[in-house]
Amino acid sequence: MIPDCTLVTGCFNLTDIYPKSRGLNECINEMKPILEINCYLVIFADSKCMDEIRKYRTNLNLNDITYYVEIELQDFTYYNYVETIRQNRELYHPTKDERTCPESHLICCSKFDFVLQAMKLNPFNTSKYGWLDANVKDNFSKICKNYTKNTIIDILNNVTDKFHIEVLNVCDKKYKNIENKREYYQTYRYVVCGGLFTTGKIIGEKILKRLCEIFVETTKQGYGHGEEMFYLEVLDEFYDDIERSYGDYHIILNNFIYPTKEINYIINYILNKYIHYGYYRECYDACNKILNGLTNDTEIICSDDEYFTIVLNLYISSCYYKPDKSINILNTIYELIHKNEYIQNKYNNNKLYYDSKFKFAEDLKEKYDIILCVFGCPTIEKYKNQILKINETWGKIADSLPNIKLLYFFGEEKTELIDDNKYIYLDGVGNDYLSSSYKHNLGLKYIFENYNSKFVFVCGTDTYINIYKLLNYTKQLNEDDKLFIGGHGDYRLIDNKNYYFHSGAGYILSKECLKYLYPQLSTITDLWINKCKNDGLPDHLITGCDVCISYYLQNKNYLTDDTIIKRNDLFAGCNYVGCHSYGICCGEKIKKEDIISCHFMTLSDFDVFTELLNQNNYFVSSENYVEEKVVKVENEIYKNSINYIKNKYEVLCNTCGDINEHLPTLNKYAMDCESILELGVRGCVSSWANLYGLINNKKDKKLLFLNDISPCPVDELLNITKELDFVQIKYEWVNDLHLTFNEPTTFDLTFIDTWHVYPQLKGELNKFSKITNKYIIMHDTEVDGIYGETIRNGWNPFQQSQETGFAVNDITCGLKRAIDEFLSENNDWKIKEIYTNNNGLTILQKI
């Protein structure tokens, strides 16, 4: 069946006007694949071309679905602009190409008008339209790989009401402004693949008319060197009316419905550039388009690295464009990290950077120091009474504190216990004994997805928790460590190995451990049940959620028996007097004043133990709980300064720029140093990362020396550190190769981000390596590795040579040569790390 779409094309022979243009035979031969398409076709052509076109189409018996519009150049709607175009090109034509002439430019820009005329004619009464450039070459080789007869038909059968075109590259939107048009047309800016577009009538008319207007406006302004650059304005003006594809010219047809080929091209030239320019909406939509394609077509080749990069870009763009989506995307990333070994290694190798990115979504969640995950069964009177008793006793304390949250997890059957902020009814979960495992594991999943908690304490409804003692115990802990803490446990033989598990008194799980478990939590209960059955484990282990969680924390050596913290003195598997349901357990060994949690508590036990704690002051006052633990400072001024620096650092980490992705790395190395020499302060971005690392290390005195060839905006940094007597800030604005120190000085770390050319870095390495004790870190080693900053920015190397005394040939050489020469001449230095993202970062370490 013929698609409901009129395809429009055009063919014109300009050899009489411009001999260097394609001849008649070449024009016809290159468009033959289009003439062979069994679709509704409207062809605009001059008389010479039309004769050949008509013959070819007639021989294929396709005349009845072809409409011929014979038109000479002088009859074009916009022919009166030819002379203006010619004059423009004489005055300003930096992209001059001998293959083109003013007339060819007019033909190219007239495609918009041709489609509008076809819409008005509508000879085949279709609802959709499209344009396809004629010079597609044999078997569509110019715009398609592995073309089949169905390729173009599939595209025409999938035309929507939107205007559909393929994005080729990303340009700075500043060029939409008239004051930047001259710079815009200084070189050919690749924007879209203009050789193919499809559209419905209503949207198509307004976009095509706007493109015609832009042609006229641009021509009158003195420019006009190709129609594709017109789309920079249209893509924004009609954003919601445009369906975007993504890819290079030679795969237009392959990628038109959704991307199927050269995913890496899309990542490098489109997604990464969207992020670079801060075009987050565009990036978000592009990532989703690619991912939807991967879902629909299992034959698309996409490496693990490419897939991870796409999802990461989706996440980053969502943080700015759709923050409400970022948490779910981040959870998907955590699953990828857990399930895919390559992605896991990639994450671990640059964990500081990725975690700094992930912090944005984590910060959107409600923050708590501890969430209490209590799984229970309110449909049975006994257990419902336990829930109510918790609420009367230790639960009341938990609810009164802002830094702790109590959550109950039940089966799906609703009861009179209604409070969405406290009682979570889990869909599809029952209330039998086996269901406790589902409540336990799905409860942890719910907490991870909806909250940002440093720790989670997990227990059942017959457990008593001394809330203040729990808070004071966890204040000593780091949520980023792998912490699984409990007590009164035992071992079970599984896989010919003894696995330790904590008892029913509950356990503490750090944020880091919960992040590790999260990808498994949806299926972990079923996996455990199947394992118990398949391996012939005792039946009682099937419902052993405590054994289950412990097994999956240890089975891949994430934790080991030695790294699990066992505190029998704090977490009692029996009640507060040392008894459990089977009789005496610990008996007099129990020290009531030390208990954080105890198990097998009856309703009366709850009341008696609460009274006992009150009478003997075994509760710990909440005033002793200190929330801040970043740096120990003696007064509020210090605290405010530290918090300000921390917040400033985190904001800069999440502000798109040319170095923000490396700030966590700078911070990491700064934490290992007493003194830092920063060469190239620029906008004072890296300075905050270096400062934050210095103030967080254990050194008594710290020094940050700032240097740049020009004064830099450091007042904010100086003001906030003036009350911190343990850190000293110095600065001097001078060419670093002329920098001198009044007394013998060394630095643990030298950071270099100055003029990125070979002779400058060579001089810096030779000079400052002699006074550097540990590390030299250099920025922009990827983007300026080969040719250097002067070439990249189009600066005048001859003028710079006169100003600096460096040879022109050296100035046009990049940083890699300087680093290689330095390492070959200095055996006491080695490469420690190289990052290629965000313009590149290279770290040298002194041996």
VOGU-3710 file (C-alpha; in Angstrom, 3 decimals, decimal comma):
1> mipdctlvtg> 0,000/0,000/0,000  1,324/3,448/-0,905  2,093/5,580/2,190  -0,174/8,526/2,981  2,615/10,981/2,256  3,560/13,163/-0,693  7,326/13,170/-1,098  8,762/16,272/-2,777  12,135/16,609/-4,490  13,834/18,829/-7,040
11> cfnltdiypk> 16,499/18,613/-9,740  18,105/21,485/-11,672  20,999/21,634/-14,109  23,132/24,784/-13,675  25,989/24,005/-16,035  24,880/26,764/-18,424  25,227/29,266/-15,587  28,031/27,693/-13,584  30,156/25,083/-15,407  31,570/23,609/-12,197
21> srglnecine> 28,156/22,401/-11,068  26,929/18,851/-11,658  26,066/17,972/-15,240  22,712/16,649/-16,417  23,693/12,971/-16,471  25,218/13,173/-13,012  22,114/14,888/-11,656  19,796/12,222/-13,069  21,971/9,277/-12,064  22,285/10,499/-8,473
31> mkpileincy> 18,513/10,850/-8,094  17,496/7,547/-9,740  16,986/5,769/-6,385  14,324/8,384/-5,560  12,653/7,962/-8,928  12,360/4,238/-8,217  10,379/4,685/-4,986  6,800/3,434/-5,144  5,316/6,484/-3,446  3,483/9,701/-4,242
41> lvifadskcm> 6,135/11,968/-5,684  6,067/15,657/-6,636  9,119/16,666/-8,658  10,266/20,238/-9,300  12,739/20,474/-12,192  13,820/22,571/-15,154  12,881/21,438/-18,666  16,174/19,640/-19,382  16,059/17,587/-16,222  12,322/17,020/-16,384
51> deirkyrtnl> 12,500/15,278/-19,757  14,899/12,684/-18,374  13,024/12,357/-15,101  9,697/11,817/-16,817  11,175/9,129/-19,096  12,694/7,249/-16,195  9,589/7,375/-14,031  7,383/6,401/-17,015  9,509/3,351/-17,774  8,872/2,208/-14,214
61> nlndityyve> 5,089/2,617/-14,670  4,983/5,150/-11,830  3,491/8,098/-13,731  0,107/7,780/-12,054  1,652/8,514/-8,653  3,934/11,285/-9,923  3,239/14,993/-10,306  5,683/17,008/-12,391  6,235/20,733/-11,834  8,418/22,100/-14,606
71> ielqdftyyn> 9,898/25,405/-13,517  12,862/27,463/-14,634  15,132/29,275/-12,245  13,836/32,739/-13,118  10,334/31,626/-12,136  11,295/30,728/-8,561  9,372/32,608/-5,870  12,560/34,106/-4,455  14,515/34,540/-7,686  14,711/38,309/-7,110
81> yvetirqnre> 17,238/37,636/-4,306  19,855/36,071/-6,581  21,725/39,329/-7,124  21,638/40,128/-3,417  23,125/36,720/-2,695  25,821/37,366/-5,286  26,695/40,735/-3,743  26,718/39,225/-0,251  29,213/36,619/-1,371  31,484/39,219/-2,898
91> lyhptkdert> 31,564/41,136/0,383  31,624/38,283/2,921  31,867/34,612/2,049  34,354/32,857/4,383  32,867/29,436/3,538  33,377/29,836/-0,185  33,138/26,523/-2,059  33,799/26,239/-5,795  31,014/23,682/-6,106  28,372/26,285/-5,297
101> cpeshliccs> 27,129/29,550/-6,737  24,352/32,057/-5,867  21,878/30,096/-8,009  22,650/26,806/-6,257  22,089/28,516/-2,904  18,718/29,769/-4,119  17,730/26,266/-5,269  18,758/24,812/-1,924  16,729/27,371/0,025  13,702/26,999/-2,266
111> kfdfvlqamk> 12,946/23,496/-1,009  10,779/25,063/1,717  8,733/26,892/-0,901  8,495/23,776/-3,097  6,936/21,774/-0,265  4,517/24,617/0,484  3,474/24,598/-3,179  3,030/20,816/-3,054  0,813/21,197/0,011  -1,334/23,693/-1,853
121> lnpfntskyg> -1,554/21,457/-4,925  -1,957/18,233/-2,925  -2,382/16,187/-6,144  -2,705/12,894/-4,278  -4,896/14,113/-1,405  -2,434/13,001/1,294  -2,309/14,290/4,864  1,488/14,140/5,209  4,401/15,573/3,250  8,143/15,247/3,026
131> wldanvkdnf> 11,221/16,564/1,286  14,190/14,515/0,043  17,263/16,019/-1,629  17,749/14,529/-5,092  21,465/13,700/-5,028  21,203/10,555/-2,880  23,575/8,573/-5,137  23,487/4,865/-5,933  21,338/2,827/-3,535  20,946/5,914/-1,305
141> skicknytkn> 24,617/5,505/-0,319  24,955/9,198/0,525  22,344/9,034/3,298  21,979/5,369/4,236  23,886/2,226/5,102  22,511/-1,130/3,943  19,507/0,392/2,173  16,556/-1,823/1,291  13,372/-0,980/-0,621  11,467/-0,887/2,647
151> tiidilnnvt> 13,766/1,674/4,275  12,233/4,814/2,791  8,732/3,290/2,741  8,959/2,604/6,487  9,883/6,246/7,050  6,967/7,492/4,949  4,592/5,151/6,778  5,671/6,640/10,114  5,204/10,329/9,338  3,376/12,186/12,109
161> dkfhievlnv> 1,802/15,630/12,294  5,052/17,028/13,678  7,884/18,436/11,611  10,530/15,695/11,644  14,211/16,335/10,913  17,550/14,843/11,951  19,805/16,830/14,297  23,423/16,672/13,169  25,308/18,769/15,700  24,837/21,342/18,466
171> cdkkyknien> 25,621/25,037/18,071  25,720/27,857/20,569  22,310/29,536/20,651  23,952/32,930/20,876  24,058/32,787/17,089  20,302/33,281/16,985  20,938/36,909/17,907  21,489/39,312/15,028  24,654/40,772/16,596  26,308/37,348/16,330
181> kreyyqtyry> 25,251/36,496/12,766  28,552/37,540/11,218  30,435/35,203/13,542  27,836/32,499/12,892  28,487/32,591/9,146  32,251/32,797/9,607  32,345/29,034/9,199  29,827/26,382/8,251  27,939/25,481/11,433  26,465/22,024/11,238
191> vvcgglfttg> 22,969/22,038/12,739  20,660/19,530/11,007  20,675/17,120/8,096  18,488/19,255/5,839  18,266/16,699/3,045  15,197/14,970/4,518  12,257/16,184/6,515  8,635/15,086/6,906  5,618/16,867/8,314  1,889/17,183/8,644
201> kiigekilkr> 0,180/20,086/6,884  -0,703/22,436/9,759  2,648/22,357/11,550  4,547/22,050/8,289  3,043/25,205/6,833  4,017/27,451/9,732  7,558/26,062/10,027  8,241/26,148/6,289  6,918/29,705/6,036  9,178/30,692/8,922
211> lceifvettk> 12,169/29,112/7,159  11,336/31,136/4,060  11,227/34,273/6,223  14,623/33,451/7,728  16,034/32,993/4,223  14,870/36,496/3,299  16,014/38,047/6,603  19,433/36,425/6,421  19,926/37,422/2,804  19,037/41,038/3,573
221> qgyghgeemf> 21,479/40,996/6,501  24,278/40,090/4,105  24,655/36,377/4,774  23,390/33,095/3,422  25,709/30,199/2,765  23,445/27,174/3,109  19,911/26,502/4,324  20,683/24,146/7,211  21,923/26,955/9,435  18,434/28,530/9,316
231> ylevldefyd> 17,216/25,736/11,593  19,065/27,065/14,654  16,209/29,496/15,257  13,427/27,167/14,153  14,451/24,344/16,491  13,770/26,619/19,458  10,820/28,609/18,134  8,828/25,467/17,319  10,338/23,130/19,891  7,196/21,150/20,700
241> diersygdyh> 6,191/20,924/17,030  9,427/19,250/15,965  10,277/15,555/16,134  14,038/15,150/16,225  16,193/12,330/14,941  19,925/12,231/15,606  22,955/11,249/13,564  25,355/12,026/10,729  24,545/12,688/7,063  25,429/9,234/5,773
251> iilnnfiypt> 22,937/7,498/8,116  19,940/9,828/7,817  17,591/7,054/6,713  18,950/4,555/9,247  18,382/6,886/12,185  15,305/8,786/11,060  12,635/6,848/12,982  14,957/6,263/15,938  18,746/6,000/16,226  20,077/2,643/15,093
261> keinyiinyi> 23,657/3,368/14,033  26,761/5,176/15,255  25,497/5,821/18,762  28,949/7,061/19,705  28,661/9,881/17,157  25,414/11,008/18,779  27,026/10,923/22,221  30,096/12,931/21,226  28,600/15,476/18,841  25,115/15,899/20,255
271> lnkyihygyy> 24,532/14,682/23,821  27,832/15,862/25,257  27,460/19,210/23,508  23,944/19,642/24,855  25,371/19,180/28,343  28,299/21,497/27,593  26,020/24,326/26,482  23,458/23,654/29,202  20,705/22,678/26,747  19,210/20,187/29,175
281> recydacnki> 15,749/19,874/27,674  17,239/18,917/24,325  19,604/16,451/25,959  16,829/14,877/28,017  14,640/14,351/24,948  17,525/13,032/22,846  18,565/10,501/25,488  15,009/9,236/25,797  14,749/8,927/22,018  17,882/6,779/21,902
291> lngltndtei> 16,852/4,634/24,862  13,392/4,054/23,398  15,052/2,940/20,181  17,262/0,515/22,062  14,172/-0,895/23,751  12,322/-1,357/20,451  15,199/-2,760/18,398  17,432/-5,388/19,969  19,740/-5,382/16,937  21,049/-1,868/17,585
301> icsddeyfti> 24,729/-2,023/18,500  25,383/-0,049/21,677  28,324/-0,795/23,947  28,066/-0,857/27,739  30,117/2,321/27,861  27,820/4,076/25,396  24,686/2,917/27,203  25,986/4,123/30,552  26,953/7,488/29,050  23,460/7,922/27,587
311> vlnlyisscy> 21,744/7,128/30,884  24,176/9,371/32,750  23,445/12,256/30,361  19,737/11,575/30,799  20,199/11,826/34,542  22,294/15,018/34,415  19,839/16,733/32,067  16,885/15,622/34,191  18,425/17,289/37,239  18,031/20,648/35,511
321> ykpdksinil> 15,040/20,049/33,231  12,863/17,537/35,090  14,183/17,189/38,656  11,198/15,047/39,631  12,414/12,377/37,190  16,027/12,392/38,355  15,522/10,118/41,356  14,058/7,272/39,281  16,784/7,674/36,665  19,429/7,569/39,380
331> ntiyelihkn> 17,910/4,369/40,737  18,236/2,896/37,235  21,901/3,901/37,227  22,450/2,163/40,555  20,941/-0,993/39,070  23,272/-0,756/36,066  26,270/-0,317/38,338  25,320/-3,403/40,294  24,418/-5,668/37,388  27,051/-4,739/34,800
341> eyiqnkynnn> 30,681/-5,435/35,697  32,088/-2,999/33,132  29,863/-0,160/34,359  30,634/-1,090/37,950  34,368/-0,757/37,285  33,839/2,518/35,429  31,917/3,873/38,404  34,445/2,673/40,973  37,364/4,134/39,012  35,845/7,616/39,183
351> klyydskfkf> 33,532/7,254/42,150  34,092/10,729/43,550  33,012/12,357/40,310  29,921/10,200/39,821  28,830/10,536/43,450  29,129/14,310/43,175  26,693/14,147/40,246  24,360/11,733/42,007  24,196/14,015/45,015  21,756/16,317/43,199
361> aedlkekydi> 18,994/13,710/43,074  19,840/12,425/46,529  19,404/15,948/47,858  15,888/16,089/46,415  14,842/13,344/48,790  13,837/14,024/52,382  16,975/13,809/54,520  17,258/11,936/57,793  20,037/10,660/59,990  18,160/7,421/60,604
371> ilcvfgcpti> 15,031/5,842/59,204  13,468/3,097/61,286  12,194/0,351/58,986  9,675/-1,697/60,972  7,865/-4,525/59,198  4,629/-5,697/60,754  1,172/-7,196/60,326  -1,712/-4,936/61,414  -4,401/-7,412/60,296  -3,634/-9,711/63,240
381> ekyknqilki> -4,609/-8,354/66,648  -1,437/-9,428/68,457  0,864/-7,676/66,013  -1,383/-4,669/65,658  -1,157/-4,162/69,421  2,634/-4,294/69,172  2,507/-1,497/66,594  0,296/0,597/68,845  2,580/-0,069/71,810  5,614/1,101/69,821
391> netwgkiads> 3,728/4,309/69,059  3,067/4,796/72,784  6,689/4,251/73,826  9,874/4,568/71,782  7,930/5,470/68,623  6,679/8,630/70,327  10,279/9,708/70,901  11,207/8,960/67,293  8,266/10,994/66,010  9,317/13,969/68,133
401> lpnikllyff> 12,792/14,250/66,622  13,390/15,987/63,280  16,369/13,874/62,229  14,738/10,457/62,495  11,722/8,906/60,775  9,650/5,879/61,733  8,106/3,866/58,886  5,989/0,708/59,120  5,712/-1,661/56,172  2,558/-3,770/55,861
411> geektelidd> 0,912/-6,082/53,354  -1,548/-4,581/50,888  -4,709/-5,205/52,977  -5,727/-1,858/54,471  -6,634/-1,399/58,137  -7,691/1,525/60,312  -4,015/2,481/60,644  -3,983/5,267/58,084  -1,100/7,709/57,784  0,750/7,797/54,488
421> nkyiyldgvg> 3,745/9,360/56,193  4,129/6,426/58,553  2,206/3,341/57,379  3,201/1,969/53,975  0,922/-0,698/52,486  2,871/-2,670/49,884  0,965/-3,704/46,752  0,874/-7,430/46,096  2,220/-8,369/49,522  0,258/-10,576/51,900
431> ndylsssykh> 0,219/-10,817/55,673  1,326/-14,404/56,220  4,630/-15,301/57,851  6,475/-15,622/54,540  5,390/-12,108/53,616  7,574/-10,632/56,342  10,543/-11,144/54,020  8,815/-9,170/51,263  7,952/-6,389/53,712  11,525/-6,348/54,969
441> nlglkyifen> 13,183/-6,146/51,544  10,594/-4,026/49,733  10,605/-1,682/52,710  14,330/-1,117/52,229  13,696/-0,542/48,526  10,989/2,018/49,318  13,295/3,868/51,705  16,134/4,046/49,202  13,864/5,341/46,440  12,128/7,988/48,525
451> ynskfvfvcg> 14,529/9,164/51,223  18,125/10,203/51,717  19,033/8,653/55,030  22,500/8,160/56,460  21,437/4,944/58,168  18,497/2,568/58,312  17,597/0,510/61,353  15,528/-2,580/60,510  13,460/-4,544/62,999  10,126/-6,218/63,712
461> tdtyiniykl> 7,305/-5,049/65,947  8,477/-6,971/69,037  11,684/-4,922/69,212  12,357/-2,051/71,592  14,751/0,711/70,504  16,451/3,215/72,786  16,251/6,028/70,248  18,728/8,391/71,902  21,345/5,696/72,298  20,885/4,704/68,658
471> lnytkqlned> 21,392/8,305/67,532  24,463/8,767/69,687  25,956/5,511/68,471  25,481/6,362/64,802  26,895/9,879/65,162  30,335/8,229/65,379  29,796/6,421/62,080  30,294/7,391/58,450  27,331/6,642/56,209  29,681/6,243/53,243
481> dklfigghgd> 31,391/3,260/54,866  30,186/-0,319/54,385  28,434/-0,761/57,720  26,222/-3,675/58,745  25,861/-3,560/62,522  23,887/-5,698/64,927  24,418/-8,426/67,428  23,384/-11,615/69,162  23,702/-13,391/65,829  24,701/-16,806/64,567
491> yrlidnknyy> 26,003/-18,619/61,489  24,304/-20,675/58,796  26,044/-23,062/56,408  25,292/-21,984/52,827  27,342/-22,794/49,724  29,724/-24,749/51,970  30,536/-21,575/53,858  29,430/-20,186/57,204  27,497/-16,931/56,828  26,965/-14,723/59,868
501> fhsgagyils> 23,620/-12,968/60,424  22,351/-10,551/63,069  19,542/-11,584/65,377  15,973/-10,298/65,507  16,958/-7,316/67,654  17,454/-5,476/64,386  20,453/-4,111/62,574  21,940/-0,871/61,285  22,577/-0,537/57,568  24,641/2,376/56,229
511> keclkylypq> 23,624/4,378/53,184  26,524/2,823/51,276  25,338/-0,727/52,027  21,753/0,113/51,131  22,951/1,544/47,816  24,719/-1,753/47,134  21,635/-3,805/47,992  19,113/-1,618/46,185  19,294/-3,181/42,694  18,579/-6,604/44,194
521> lstitdlwin> 15,745/-5,671/46,526  12,905/-6,099/44,008  13,720/-9,772/43,490  15,872/-10,686/46,457  13,099/-12,497/48,345  12,187/-14,710/45,389  15,860/-15,377/44,683  16,343/-16,430/48,283  13,288/-18,695/48,320  14,439/-20,423/45,125
531> kckndglpdh> 17,945/-20,810/46,476  16,693/-22,393/49,685  14,542/-24,850/47,737  17,088/-25,661/45,036  19,988/-26,077/47,466  17,988/-28,115/49,967  18,444/-25,625/52,792  16,298/-26,075/55,929  12,711/-24,893/55,465  12,932/-22,377/58,287
541> litgcdvcis> 15,550/-20,420/56,335  13,001/-19,649/53,608  11,369/-17,097/55,916  14,688/-15,975/57,404  14,865/-12,425/56,088  17,759/-11,698/58,457  19,770/-14,577/56,976  18,727/-13,567/53,460  19,947/-9,979/53,715  23,187/-11,039/55,349
551> yylqnknylt> 23,850/-13,647/52,658  23,456/-11,166/49,796  25,740/-8,684/51,534  28,448/-11,348/51,767  28,036/-13,773/48,852  30,124/-11,639/46,467  32,519/-10,512/49,215  31,068/-7,008/49,411  31,207/-7,669/53,147  33,022/-10,445/54,964
561> ddtiikrndl> 32,628/-11,947/58,390  35,536/-9,802/59,584  34,009/-6,547/58,356  30,539/-7,090/59,853  30,285/-5,268/63,182  28,929/-7,520/65,948  27,905/-5,748/69,163  26,187/-8,260/71,415  26,419/-5,736/74,243  24,239/-3,245/72,378
571> fagcnyvgch> 21,809/-5,367/70,357  20,121/-8,093/72,393  18,360/-10,987/70,708  16,366/-11,468/73,893  14,278/-9,028/75,921  15,573/-6,469/78,402  15,921/-9,063/81,203  17,694/-11,647/79,044  14,749/-13,877/78,136  13,196/-14,853/74,842
581> sygiccgeki> 10,123/-16,888/73,950  11,936/-20,160/74,699  13,100/-19,176/78,166  16,212/-17,592/79,648  18,780/-16,474/77,091  21,416/-13,994/78,255  19,895/-13,565/81,675  22,015/-11,458/84,002  24,564/-10,755/81,259  22,186/-8,123/79,941
591> kkediischf> 23,146/-4,570/80,893  19,978/-2,583/80,564  21,830/0,728/80,577  23,767/-0,255/77,420  20,986/-1,696/75,293  20,284/0,029/71,973  17,670/-2,554/70,970  16,214/-5,726/72,401  13,893/-8,392/71,040  11,017/-10,668/72,138
601> mtlsdfdvft> 9,369/-7,815/74,026  5,838/-8,334/75,312  3,410/-5,439/75,615  4,065/-5,208/79,339  7,817/-5,375/78,661  7,493/-2,231/76,580  5,871/-0,334/79,457  8,127/-1,667/82,211  11,326/-1,082/80,260  10,234/2,445/79,328
611> ellnqnnyfv> 9,613/3,240/82,984  12,935/1,649/83,939  14,804/3,765/81,426  13,116/6,918/82,682  13,695/6,183/86,365  17,363/5,340/85,945  18,140/7,952/83,305  19,233/5,244/80,865  17,943/7,382/78,073  20,583/9,636/76,556
621> ssenyveekv> 19,515/13,235/76,121  18,912/14,271/72,566  20,944/17,403/73,297  24,069/15,249/73,151  23,375/14,321/69,560  25,618/16,453/67,404  24,442/16,622/63,823  27,473/18,310/62,247  30,658/16,246/61,963  32,428/17,688/58,945
631> vkveneiykn> 35,131/19,525/60,912  35,464/19,884/64,680  35,389/23,598/65,377  35,078/25,488/68,604  32,616/28,217/67,769  29,681/29,031/65,552  31,708/31,323/63,283  33,956/28,409/62,381  30,946/26,196/61,744  29,355/28,752/59,449
641> sinyiknkye> 32,572/29,161/57,481  33,011/25,431/57,047  29,405/24,978/55,945  29,683/27,889/53,524  32,782/26,379/51,903  31,109/22,974/51,722  27,975/24,385/50,082  29,987/26,511/47,668  32,014/23,463/46,642  28,901/21,330/46,101
651> vlcntcgdin> 27,191/24,034/44,020  30,259/24,348/41,790  30,425/20,563/41,384  26,905/20,625/39,994  27,310/23,752/37,844  28,126/22,831/34,258  31,514/24,156/33,180  34,881/23,123/31,802  36,210/21,751/35,118  33,264/20,967/37,402
661> ehlptlnkya> 33,493/17,221/36,765  37,061/17,223/38,113  36,370/19,133/41,336  35,808/15,938/43,388  39,194/14,689/42,179  40,922/17,935/43,160  39,192/17,745/46,525  40,357/14,152/47,021  44,007/14,973/46,383  43,827/18,161/48,450
671> mdcesilelg> 42,744/16,089/51,439  46,143/14,373/51,267  48,081/17,646/51,353  49,149/20,415/53,732  49,925/22,970/51,035  48,736/23,657/47,487  50,083/25,955/44,788  47,324/26,819/42,317  48,612/28,217/39,020  45,733/29,598/36,978
681> vrgcvsswan> 42,891/30,705/39,240  40,635/32,059/36,460  37,077/32,268/37,860  38,089/30,827/41,231  36,314/27,491/40,691  39,097/24,986/41,284  40,184/27,086/44,287  37,075/26,111/46,263  37,680/22,404/45,634  41,301/22,736/46,751
691> lyglinnkkd> 40,246/24,721/49,818  37,509/22,270/50,804  39,955/19,379/50,554  42,526/21,182/52,683  40,131/22,018/55,511  38,886/18,434/55,663  42,271/16,785/56,131  43,875/16,062/59,486  46,808/18,447/59,090  47,174/21,182/61,695
701> kkllflndis> 48,181/23,982/59,327  47,248/24,354/55,679  48,377/26,741/52,918  46,695/27,601/49,623  48,808/29,836/47,361  46,878/31,301/44,411  48,536/32,615/41,273  47,338/33,962/37,939  48,746/36,323/35,338  45,801/38,691/36,000
711> pcpvdellni> 43,868/39,545/39,189  41,102/37,029/39,881  37,832/37,237/41,897  39,024/35,759/45,208  37,416/38,205/47,670  34,641/35,775/48,584  37,152/33,029/49,316  39,375/35,367/51,361  36,469/36,693/53,430  35,103/33,281/54,345
721> tkeldfvqik> 38,506/31,946/55,441  39,673/34,911/57,510  38,246/33,350/60,695  39,855/29,962/60,032  43,217/30,195/61,752  44,275/26,734/60,566  44,318/27,660/56,872  46,367/30,413/55,236  45,551/31,940/51,836  48,227/33,751/49,845
731> yewvndlhlt> 48,076/35,104/46,315  50,192/36,875/43,707  49,072/38,023/40,256  52,040/37,535/37,940  53,158/35,209/35,143  53,915/32,030/37,061  57,218/31,600/35,219  58,263/34,871/36,904  56,843/33,905/40,306  59,340/34,003/43,188
741> fnepttfdlt> 59,030/33,221/46,890  60,607/35,269/49,668  61,812/32,175/51,493  62,459/28,535/50,585  59,016/27,077/49,940  57,641/23,703/48,905  54,105/22,554/48,197  52,542/19,110/48,465  50,449/19,718/45,351  50,828/22,007/42,345
751> fidtwhvypq> 47,754/22,535/40,178  48,356/23,964/36,675  45,578/25,561/34,600  47,253/28,440/32,743  48,102/28,948/29,062  47,738/25,499/27,528  50,607/25,342/25,059  53,761/23,247/25,004  56,435/25,842/25,964  54,407/27,274/28,855
761> lkgelnkfsk> 53,774/23,884/30,462  57,355/22,773/29,802  58,618/25,775/31,749  56,098/25,213/34,548  56,971/21,542/34,969  60,690/22,269/35,029  60,263/25,080/37,552  57,600/23,844/39,938  58,403/20,121/40,018  61,468/21,109/42,055
771> itnkyiimhd> 59,295/22,519/44,850  56,432/19,997/44,682  56,440/17,110/47,171  53,585/14,840/46,068  51,389/15,687/43,070  51,236/17,828/39,944  47,724/18,093/38,472  47,158/19,600/35,007  43,808/20,583/33,492  42,785/20,609/29,786
781> tevdgiyget> 45,237/17,854/28,870  42,691/16,241/26,560  41,264/19,204/24,658  44,702/20,844/24,309  46,798/17,702/24,277  47,959/17,807/20,658  47,653/21,346/19,276  47,213/23,538/22,313  44,972/26,398/23,329  46,195/28,947/20,795
791> irngwnpfqq> 45,095/26,837/17,834  41,814/25,908/19,520  40,850/29,516/20,198  42,123/30,958/16,922  44,668/33,245/18,615  47,590/34,768/16,716  50,706/32,656/17,451  53,013/35,186/15,759  51,890/37,967/18,071  52,142/35,644/21,084
801> sqetgfavnd> 55,646/34,665/19,983  56,696/38,308/19,981  55,158/38,855/23,427  56,584/35,734/25,098  59,723/34,836/23,204  58,379/31,321/22,563  58,847/29,915/19,056  55,727/29,913/16,867  56,096/26,189/16,189  56,193/25,529/19,929
811> itcglkraid> 53,148/27,695/20,647  51,097/25,669/18,154  52,003/22,435/19,940  49,955/21,017/22,815  50,479/19,788/26,358  51,143/16,108/25,723  54,608/16,790/24,313  55,600/18,757/27,416  54,368/15,998/29,739  56,095/13,243/27,760
821> eflsenndwk> 59,389/15,129/27,707  59,177/15,889/31,416  58,570/12,246/32,351  61,386/11,018/30,126  63,784/13,449/31,815  62,543/13,004/35,405  62,455/9,422/36,633  61,204/10,519/40,040  57,779/11,358/38,589  55,127/9,066/37,105
831> ikeiytnnng> 51,592/9,288/35,741  49,093/8,393/38,454  45,757/9,068/36,731  44,426/10,432/33,446  40,836/11,608/32,943  39,573/12,386/29,437  36,216/13,926/30,397  35,587/17,656/30,891  38,603/18,732/28,754  40,899/16,261/30,496
841> ltilqki> 42,895/16,045/33,723  46,330/14,469/34,178  47,838/13,716/37,589  51,550/13,123/38,126  52,879/11,622/41,355  56,344/11,958/42,799  57,950/8,572/43,378
//
